[in-house]
Amino acid sequence: MQKKVKVLFRHRSMEMGGVEKVILNLLNNLDRQKLDITLLVSLYQGELRDKIPAHINYVKMNKGKEDFSKNTLISNLQLVFRGLKIKFLEIFPKLTDRIYLGQQFDIEIASTYGDYHSVLRSANKNSKKIGWFHSDITFPKLQPAVPTILKHISQFDYFIFGSQQTKDIFTQTYPNFKLPENQVILNAIPIEEIKQKAEEFVPDFGTKDPVFVSVGRLHSRKGYKKLIEVHSQLIKNGFSHKIIIIGDGEEKENLENLAKKLGVSHSFILMGSLLNPYPYVKNADFFIMPSESEGWPLIIADTLILQKPILSTAVGGIPEMITHKENGYLMNYDTDEMYNAMKEFLTNTEIIKKIKKGLENSEKQFDNQKIFDAVENIIIKLAQK
């Protein structure tokens, strides 16, 4: 019997997000007969922290915020202590590997640029290192980190881009950069699971007006500030509708304050993070993604599976999934374009009919087994070198 390849995924935490869903999907579906997989998280934290499959060796370095004291003073002390411990272990990576792992791995994987440093500083110098990249390298707010990202990329043994667009932008921006051996691998979509979850309940939207739903972290690059402003203007101009945002993040308070200031708190609803957003996606009238920047967002693929008309900015890998006015509607990250596109969704029944027709065979574009096979082949071949 062939010896299993020992694989280590290093990641910060399992808070709800696209990368975390990708990790979870790989952990659930990579061949356990060929691969012996360990997941090491720096923080045992997030909505998905207890969703790791039982056959995975799951190593947690630090408690999550969920485990902190309810007493503010004590929880602040716990947070400080945790931060000091993380810094200490960053300085002495051999201690991290000895205390928490106690074994050597053939392959170590960084699923996002936030994990590059922890993988590359591994005490195991013999393991082959794989880096994943899902972002637009030209995104303005990413620029302070770009020199470090480029330095790290050059040190990987193999590199995976999450979409063709992500790779194209990278190679156009840095034509002379010597990439490691690399490949574009799209994210897998758990098609049947999404369909089943979407049927778990029927949400009460509390309105007869058309409903747009969006799912994403409340981060400045997600475009929700612009969406509130456009929503407010449409309401003022007599185009009644409701918007529901599912997700959490550092922009929540700012968005709540803006919605209150513009008088739309009753129609622009921030629901927070949900483990199962799919009934909302399935039962809303439309899905909207107003992002300034994206990689290859899983939620767009999920929404295509549920055959819901999508209005999205044409960023990242989204145009690889959506053909304008055929199975969705694409716009630029621009206030006037967003206004006109939302107005068209609210008033033009013919374009919605056409898009719904184009969505009927959406799942045919997603070949999960091909994706899992590609990842497995990279891991096994790399381990043999």
C-alpha positions in Angstrom: 0.0 0.0 0.0 1.3 3.4 -1.0 2.4 5.6 1.9 0.0 8.6 2.5 1.3 12.1 1.9 1.3 14.1 5.1 -0.3 17.5 4.4 -0.5 20.5 6.8 -2.9 23.4 6.2 -1.9 26.5 8.4 -4.6 29.1 8.8 -5.4 31.9 11.2 -9.0 30.9 12.2 -12.3 29.6 10.9 -14.3 32.7 10.8 -17.0 32.7 8.1 -15.5 33.6 4.7 -14.8 32.4 1.2 -11.3 31.1 2.0 -12.5 29.3 5.1 -15.3 27.6 3.0 -12.6 26.6 0.4 -10.5 25.0 3.2 -13.5 23.2 4.6 -14.5 21.9 1.2 -11.0 20.6 0.5 -10.8 18.9 4.0 -14.1 17.2 3.3 -13.3 16.0 -0.2 -9.6 15.4 -0.7 -8.9 11.6 -0.8 -8.2 10.4 2.8 -6.7 7.2 1.4 -3.9 9.1 -0.3 -3.5 12.1 2.1 -3.0 12.3 5.8 -4.3 15.9 6.5 -3.7 18.2 9.5 -5.3 21.6 10.0 -3.4 24.0 12.4 -5.3 27.1 13.4 -3.6 30.0 15.3 -7.0 30.9 16.8 -9.7 28.3 17.6 -12.3 30.9 16.6 -15.1 31.6 14.2 -18.5 30.3 13.0 -16.9 27.3 11.2 -14.5 26.3 13.9 -16.5 23.2 14.9 -17.3 22.2 11.3 -13.9 20.4 10.6 -14.5 16.8 9.5 -13.6 14.1 12.2 -10.9 12.4 10.1 -8.8 15.6 10.0 -6.1 16.1 12.7 -7.3 19.4 14.1 -4.7 21.4 16.1 -5.7 24.6 17.9 -2.9 26.9 19.1 -4.9 29.5 21.0 -8.4 29.8 22.5 -10.9 31.8 20.4 -12.9 34.9 21.6 -15.8 32.6 22.1 -14.0 31.0 25.0 -13.0 34.2 26.7 -14.5 35.4 30.0 -17.7 37.4 29.9 -16.1 39.8 32.3 -14.6 42.7 30.2 -11.5 43.2 32.3 -10.7 39.5 32.3 -11.4 39.1 28.6 -9.1 42.0 27.8 -6.3 40.4 29.9 -6.9 37.1 28.0 -6.7 39.0 24.7 -3.4 40.6 25.7 -1.9 37.3 26.9 -3.0 35.6 23.7 -1.4 38.3 21.6 1.9 38.0 23.5 1.9 34.2 23.1 1.3 34.6 19.4 4.2 37.0 19.1 6.5 34.8 21.1 5.7 31.7 18.9 6.3 33.8 15.7 9.8 34.5 17.0 10.5 30.8 17.8 8.7 28.7 15.0 10.6 25.6 16.2 8.6 25.8 19.4 5.3 26.0 17.5 6.1 22.9 15.5 7.5 21.0 18.5 4.6 21.9 21.0 1.6 21.7 18.6 2.6 19.4 15.8 5.4 17.0 16.9 5.7 15.5 13.4 7.1 16.4 10.0 5.0 17.0 6.9 5.6 16.4 3.2 3.5 19.4 2.1 2.5 22.7 3.9 -0.3 24.8 2.5 -1.1 28.6 2.9 -4.7 29.1 1.7 -4.4 32.9 1.5 -1.6 35.5 1.6 -2.3 36.0 5.4 -0.9 32.5 5.9 2.2 32.8 3.8 4.5 33.9 6.6 3.5 31.1 9.0 4.0 28.4 6.2 7.3 29.8 5.0 8.8 30.2 8.5 8.0 26.6 9.3 10.7 24.8 11.2 10.3 21.9 8.7 12.7 23.1 5.9 12.2 19.8 4.0 8.5 20.2 3.4 7.3 21.5 0.0 5.3 24.7 0.4 2.1 25.6 -1.6 0.7 29.1 -1.7 -2.8 30.1 -2.7 -3.8 33.5 -4.0 -7.4 34.7 -4.4 -7.0 38.5 -4.6 -6.6 41.3 -7.2 -2.9 42.3 -6.8 -3.7 45.8 -8.0 -6.4 46.5 -5.4 -5.4 49.9 -3.8 -5.8 48.9 -0.2 -3.7 45.8 -0.7 -0.7 47.9 -1.9 1.1 48.3 1.5 1.3 44.5 1.7 2.3 43.8 -1.9 6.1 44.0 -1.5 5.9 41.3 1.3 3.4 39.3 -0.7 5.7 39.2 -3.8 8.7 38.3 -1.7 6.8 35.4 -0.2 5.4 34.2 -3.5 8.8 33.7 -4.9 9.7 31.4 -2.0 6.9 28.8 -2.6 7.5 25.5 -4.4 4.1 25.7 -6.1 1.5 28.4 -6.4 -2.2 28.3 -7.1 -4.4 31.1 -8.4 -8.1 31.0 -7.4 -9.2 32.4 -10.8 -7.9 33.0 -14.3 -8.6 36.7 -13.9 -6.5 36.8 -10.7 -3.5 35.3 -12.5 -4.0 37.4 -15.6 -4.0 40.6 -13.6 -0.9 39.5 -11.7 1.1 38.6 -14.8 0.1 41.8 -16.6 1.0 43.9 -13.5 4.4 42.1 -12.9 5.4 40.7 -16.3 9.0 40.1 -15.2 8.2 38.5 -11.9 9.4 34.9 -11.8 6.5 32.8 -10.5 7.0 29.4 -9.1 5.4 26.5 -11.0 1.7 27.4 -10.9 -1.8 26.6 -12.0 -5.3 28.1 -11.9 -7.7 26.1 -9.8 -11.3 27.3 -9.3 -13.0 26.7 -6.0 -15.3 23.7 -5.6 -19.0 24.1 -5.0 -20.9 21.6 -2.7 -23.9 21.7 -5.1 -26.3 19.3 -3.4 -25.5 20.6 0.1 -26.4 24.1 -1.0 -29.7 23.0 -2.5 -30.6 21.1 0.7 -29.7 24.0 3.0 -31.7 26.4 0.9 -34.8 24.4 1.7 -34.4 24.3 5.5 -36.8 27.3 6.1 -38.6 30.1 4.4 -37.5 33.5 5.8 -40.1 36.2 6.5 -38.8 39.3 4.8 -41.5 41.5 6.3 -42.3 43.2 3.1 -44.1 42.9 -0.2 -41.5 45.0 -1.9 -38.7 43.4 -4.0 -35.8 42.1 -1.9 -32.1 42.2 -2.7 -29.9 40.0 -0.5 -26.2 40.1 -0.2 -23.7 37.8 1.6 -20.3 39.0 2.6 -17.9 40.3 5.2 -18.6 43.9 6.3 -15.3 45.2 4.9 -14.8 48.5 3.1 -13.9 46.7 -0.2 -17.3 45.0 -0.3 -19.0 48.2 -1.4 -21.8 48.2 1.1 -21.4 52.0 1.9 -22.0 52.8 -1.8 -24.9 50.3 -1.8 -26.6 52.1 1.1 -26.2 55.5 -0.6 -27.7 54.1 -3.9 -30.5 52.3 -2.0 -31.4 55.6 -0.2 -31.5 57.5 -3.6 -33.7 54.8 -5.2 -36.1 54.9 -2.2 -36.3 58.7 -2.5 -37.1 58.4 -6.2 -40.0 56.1 -5.5 -38.4 52.7 -6.3 -39.4 50.7 -3.2 -37.3 47.7 -2.2 -35.5 46.1 0.7 -31.9 45.1 1.1 -30.7 42.4 3.5 -27.0 41.9 4.2 -25.8 38.7 5.8 -22.3 38.9 7.3 -20.3 40.6 10.0 -17.1 42.6 10.2 -15.3 45.8 11.2 -17.6 48.1 9.1 -20.8 47.1 10.8 -21.1 50.1 13.1 -20.2 52.6 10.3 -22.8 51.0 8.0 -25.5 51.1 10.8 -24.7 54.7 11.4 -24.9 55.6 7.7 -28.2 53.8 7.3 -29.6 55.7 10.3 -28.3 59.0 8.9 -29.9 58.4 5.5 -33.2 57.2 7.1 -33.1 53.7 5.6 -32.5 51.5 8.7 -35.9 50.0 8.2 -35.2 48.9 4.6 -31.4 48.2 4.7 -31.0 45.4 7.2 -27.7 44.1 8.6 -28.5 40.6 9.8 -25.0 39.6 11.0 -23.4 36.3 10.2 -25.5 33.2 9.6 -24.2 29.6 9.2 -26.9 29.0 6.6 -27.7 32.1 4.4 -29.0 30.0 1.5 -32.8 30.2 2.4 -32.4 34.0 2.2 -30.7 33.8 -1.2 -33.2 31.3 -2.6 -36.3 33.3 -1.4 -35.2 36.8 -2.2 -36.0 38.4 -5.5 -32.4 39.2 -6.4 -28.8 38.8 -5.2 -26.5 41.8 -5.3 -22.7 42.0 -4.9 -21.4 45.6 -5.0 -17.8 44.8 -4.3 -14.8 47.0 -5.2 -12.6 44.0 -5.2 -13.0 40.2 -5.2 -11.2 37.0 -6.1 -13.4 34.1 -7.2 -16.3 34.5 -4.7 -18.0 31.3 -3.7 -21.2 33.0 -2.9 -21.7 34.0 -6.6 -21.3 30.3 -7.6 -23.7 29.3 -4.8 -26.2 31.8 -6.0 -26.0 30.6 -9.6 -26.7 27.1 -8.3 -29.8 28.4 -6.6 -30.8 30.1 -10.0 -31.2 33.6 -8.4 -30.7 36.7 -10.7 -27.4 38.3 -9.7 -26.4 41.9 -10.0 -22.7 42.2 -9.5 -19.7 44.4 -10.1 -17.4 42.9 -12.8 -14.4 42.4 -10.6 -12.1 39.4 -9.9 -13.2 36.1 -11.3 -16.9 37.1 -11.4 -17.0 37.6 -15.2 -15.7 34.0 -15.6 -19.0 32.9 -14.0 -21.5 35.5 -15.2 -22.2 36.6 -18.8 -23.8 40.0 -18.9 -27.5 40.0 -19.4 -27.5 36.2 -20.0 -27.2 34.5 -16.6 -26.7 37.7 -14.6 -26.0 41.4 -14.8 -22.5 43.0 -14.5 -21.7 46.6 -13.7 -18.6 48.7 -12.8 -17.9 49.9 -9.2 -19.7 53.2 -9.9 -22.6 54.9 -8.0 -24.5 55.9 -11.2 -24.1 52.4 -12.8 -25.2 50.7 -9.6 -28.3 53.0 -9.4 -29.2 52.3 -13.0 -28.6 48.6 -12.7 -30.7 48.2 -9.6 -33.5 50.4 -11.2 -33.5 48.0 -14.2 -33.8 45.0 -12.0 -36.8 46.7 -10.2 -38.6 47.8 -13.4 -37.5 45.7 -16.4 -39.3 42.3 -16.1 -38.1 41.2 -19.5 -34.4 41.3 -18.5 -35.2 39.3 -15.4 -37.0 36.7 -17.4 -34.1 36.4 -19.8 -31.6 36.0 -16.9 -33.8 33.4 -15.2 -33.9 31.4 -18.4 -30.1 31.7 -18.7 -29.7 30.3 -15.1 -31.5 27.0 -15.8 -28.4 25.0 -16.4 -26.0 26.9 -14.1 -24.6 23.9 -12.2 -23.1 22.4 -15.4 -20.3 24.9 -15.3 -19.0 23.5 -12.0 -17.0 20.2 -12.0 -16.0 19.6 -8.4 -14.2 16.2 -8.9 -11.9 17.8 -11.5 -11.0 20.4 -9.0 -10.3 17.9 -6.2 -8.3 15.7 -8.6 -6.2 18.7 -9.7 -5.3 19.7 -6.0 -4.5 16.0 -5.2 -2.2 15.7 -8.2 -0.3 18.8 -7.3 0.2 17.6 -3.7 1.2 14.1 -4.6 3.6 15.1 -7.4 5.2 17.8 -5.3 5.7 15.4 -2.4 7.6 13.0 -4.8 10.1 15.6 -6.0 
